[in-house]
Amino acid sequence: MAEVVNLYDGAYRNYSVDAYEQVRIETYGADFGQTSWVTKEESAEIPRLLGLTSDSLVLEIGCGSGAYALHIAANVGCPIVGLDINASGIQNANELARARKVDARATFKQCDVSVKLGLDSDTFDAVFANDVLCHIPNRALLLKEICRVLKPGGRMLFSDALVVGGMLSHEEIASRSSIGFYMFSPPGENERLIQATGLHLITAIETTDAVAGVAQRWHDARENCKDKLIQAEGTKTFEGLQRFLHCVRTLMEERRLLRFLYVARKEP
């Protein structure tokens, strides 16, 4: 069975380390502090899919290091709130906001979103979560919370890279789950949950092939910085993350796991 390895603490604690920045740029072609499967093209598309304007109030669930939320705040000009359970990620996000002088319209808070969001109802024009809901034990509850905090007519976007498309061995499930808690989804389950929540599904876009490419570039970029990464995170973590990325690429290339991007609206 695959041993548990820590991706997120190391990625957020070492955000400003040159080797980690180089890996992000080689992997994605742009540095938004990513630890997800969101390509540069998808990052550019998200504000359009959400219909963001400078008047929008936006919530990101699972904001990580905060860099993408800050990118939206700076480029769209809208206020944004970021939530994440990881303390290192939230600390990094707030430090970046102050350093970039956008802390007046970008707020980051530590929060366990699997329980309650702790936010007022009918508040946000848009809510998004990039490859985060697969980490949440009770997805139905979180979707209800997202619906609650959205204004009528507001939009939600989330992606799920763990939609089961074929046969998986227990070793493959263990390897794919080695960096944390995961929920694997049967086909159609996200659509069912969205509908049950009372949201209207606008579109579901498959992005499986893109994930395979991200996983391969991420793996190769880390190999290019192997010595520096081992110095920062240790040999065990380095090798464990390389096995994880190899597993992701294989399962996506063979389409035994699929990724979809979902966009839905809260009816007026």
N, C-alpha and C positions, 0 to 999 in steps of 0.2 A: 504494500500500500504506500502511496505517496506521503511523504512527510509534509507537515504544515510549514509554509514559508510566509514571511511577512513582506508583502509588497508595499502596503500603504504607508506604514510608519516610516520606513526607509525613504520612500519617494518624497514624502512631505518634509521630513527632517532634513533631507539632503537636497531640497529644492534648488538652492542657490549654488550647489557644487557644480563645477564646470562639466564634469563627466555626465551628470544627469541632464543638464541642459543640452549637451551635445546629443545624447540619446533621444531626447524628445524631438529635436530638430530633424535628426536623421529618420526618425520613425514617422513623423507627421508632416514635416515640411513647414511647421509653424510651432512656436512654443507657447502653449496655453497651460502648461503644467499638467498635461494629460496623463492619466493612468487608465484610459478607457479605449474603446474601439472606434471612437469618433474621428473620422478623417478630416483633413483640412477643408475639403469640399462640404462635408456635412456641417462642420462648424460654421461655415459661411451661410449655409442654408437655414439653420435653426431660427434665426431672427425673422426670416421671411415666413417660415411655416407657422410661427407663433403670431405673426402680424404685429411685431413690435414697432412702436414709435417712441419718440422722446417722452410722451405722456404716459407710457405704460409703466405699471408697477409690477416687477417681475420677481418670482421666487425660484431659486435653484435648489433642488433637493439632492444632497450628495455633492456639494460644491468642491470638495477636496481642497486643493491648494488655493482656490479662489481666482486663479488667473483667467479662466474663461469668463467668469462672471464679470470681472473687471474689464475684460475686452468688450463685453456687451455694453457695460455702463459707459465706457469711453467712446465707443463707436456709434451706438444708438442714441446715447445721451439720456438713458432712462435710469431711474433708481432701481436697485436690485438688492434682494436679501438672499444670503446663502446659508444653508444649513448642512452640517455634517457631524457625524458622531466622533470623528477623529480629532483629538485636541491639537495635534501637531498641524493638521491641515488648517484648522480655524485660526490658529496662531499665525501661520504663514500668510493666510488670506488677509487678516487684519493688518499685518505688517506691510504687505504689498499695497493695500489700499491707502495706507498713510504715506508710503514712499511715493506712490503715483499721484497723490493729492486728489483722490476720488473718494475718500472715506466719508464725505458728506452725503454721497448717494449710493454707497455700497456698504452694506452691513453684513457681518458674518457671525453666526452663533452656533455653539455646540448644541446638538439636539439628537436624541434618539427618535427618529421619525417612525419607528415601528410601533410607538406608543401613541403619542399625540403631537401635533405640530405646534400647539401652544400659540396659535395665531388667530386673529379675528376672522369671522366669517365674511364672505363677499368682499374680500380685500384686494386680491391680485388680479391683474389683467391676463397674466400668463404664468404658468408653472411648468418647469421642465426638469427632467432627471436623466442624465446620460449614463446608461448601463449601471443603474443603481438599484432598481426595484428587485432585481434578482437576488440581492443581499437581504431583502426584508422578509421576515417569516410570515407576516400577515399582509399580503399584497392587497387584499380586498379592503382592509381597514385603511391602509394608506391611500388608496384611490378614493375612498369616501372622504378622507380628510382633505385631499387635493380638491375634490369637488366642492367641499364646504368652504374652503378659503378662496376659491375662484369667484370672481364677479360673474353674474349672468352674462353670457356671451363670451366669457373668457376662454382661453385655449390652454390645453395641456399637451405636452409632448414627453414621451419616454421611449427608451430603447431597451430591448431584451435580447441578449446574445445567447440565451440558453433555452431556446425553443427546440425541442427534440425533433429531429428529422429522420432518425434511423436507429439502428441497434448500437447500444453502448455497453461496454464491459464495466464491471465494477472497478477495475484498475483505471480505466479511462475517466470514469466519474470522479474517482478519488484524485487523480492528477489534475483534472479540470477544476476541482474544488479545493485545491491545496492552498490557495491564498486566502481562504475565508469561508464564511457561511454562504451557501448558494441554494436557490430554489430553481429546479428545472421545470419548464412549462410544456405541457402537451400542446400540439397545434390547435389554435382556436381559443385557448383558454384566456389569453389577454383580451381578445375581442369580447368574450363572454363577460369577463369581469368589468370591462369598461361599460358595457351596456347595462349590467346589473347595478352599477354605481349611479346610473342616470345620466352619464355623459354620452354625447353623440360622436361616434367614430367618424372622422373625416377621411383618414387614409391610413393604410398600413403599408410601409415600404420595406421590401426585403433588401438587406445590405450584407448578406453573408459573404460574398466574394471579397468585399472590401475588408472584412475582418481578417480573413486569411492573409491578405497583403500586409495589414498592420502588424499582425503577429510575427510574420516573417521579418519585416523591417525592424521591429522592436528587438527580436532575438539577435539579428545580425548587428544592430547598433550597439547592443550590450556587449557582444563579442569584441567589437572594435575598441571598447573601453574596459575590457575585462580586468586588467590589473588595477585600474583606479576604482572600479566598482567593488572588487574584492576587498580592497583596502577600506572602503566605506561601509560595506554591508556584510563582509565575511564570505568565505568560500561556500559554506553550506547554503546560504541564502542565494548567492549568485547562481549556483548550479540548480537549485530548486526552481528558481524563476525561469531559467533557461528551459528546463523540462516542461514547466507549465506553458510557456509560449509555444514550444514545439507541439504540445498536445492540442492547444487551441488551433494552430494552423492546420494540423492534420484533420481534426474533426470538422472544421469549416470547409476545407478543400473537398472532403468526402461527403459533405452536406449531411453529416449525421447530427450536427448541431447547426441551427440557423439563427440569424439575427434579423429582427424587424424593428422598424421605427414607427411608432404609433402617434397620431395626432388626433385629438378629440376636442370637442367644444361643450361647454356648459350652456344648455339652452336658456335663452332669456326668459 
